[in-house]
Amino acid sequence: MNSKHWLVLLPIVAILATLGLGVAAIPLAQPAVVVNIAGAFLPSPTATATETATPTLTPTPTDTPTPTPTLTPPFTPTPTRPLTPMITRDPTQRVVRVPILMYHYLSVPPPDADKYRLDLSVTPANFDAQMEYLAIEGYHPVRISDLAEFLANGKPLPPKPIAITFDDGYLDNYQNAFPILKKYNFTATFFLATQFIDERRTGYMNWNQVEELAIERMEIGAHTLNHIELKDKSRAAQASEIVGSKLMIEARIGTPVRSFNYPSGKYDSLSIDILRSAGYLAAVTTDPQGTRQSVDAPYELQRIRVRGAFSLNDFAYWLKYFSTNGNK
Ligand SMILES: [Zn+2]
């Protein structure tokens, strides 16, 4: 078992334990032993093990794979920092108007495209014009997790915040949207159905491209493993999709996944319970459209659908419309 296995297994064990799936007892016992060994050298039971750790806890960097499981993981132990950092929530009841734009395909649709594909496809030229409009109008794009932190504890947002989101992980997002976003120095959030990436499906990004987005400060969010509708599914089925996709992305990009997107916009109260337990901060919906974001509903953030047929005037009209009207 090498360091990569530890990195992947520890969060799986921790999150499954959080969800009460009851399979974590044996693996969790191993890190617990490390703490007890360190504690044995302390004069009192005060839990300051990280400050007084003996040299046995010091990681010994080595490229040689350890043939047997060891009590000292070969990566720098940071026991005081959870894998998905918890954020504080203060009692302020924040409600804010922040538009979240929803995109799918970012390309000229193929000649045989049906009406659905046409509706879901925004051309690069139109997208560029829309981003230019946002820049001229003084909007500042933020990630979905930035909005979630503002709602929870008031972490400041820039003036005129807006979020740009992409559903499903299409290759044209990387090829066409990404360069335009960089041109305007805009960030965005990309939601992946991870099984499509794993299977190297035609028309979807690969993991190297996803990693490049993450390195360039784009947020990577989860959109389940298999793009299944969650509503009315069992707890086990929903947990597998919600937690599994989070872990798959984290194992690749190395940072916590905090935002989720319901396939087809379908979810129930169980979905929200599992999202909260799994450490997600927020989730975006598709219906009803709107811009009213509330700390009471961080797993039901409202979005605006950018349709393929939108002219720039339509785009500006609906952005303005939902920024003041729409669902309360
Ligand atoms: Zn989708």
Residues whose N, C-alpha, C, O or C-beta is under 5 A from the ligand:
A	BS01	ZN	D167 D168 P263 S264
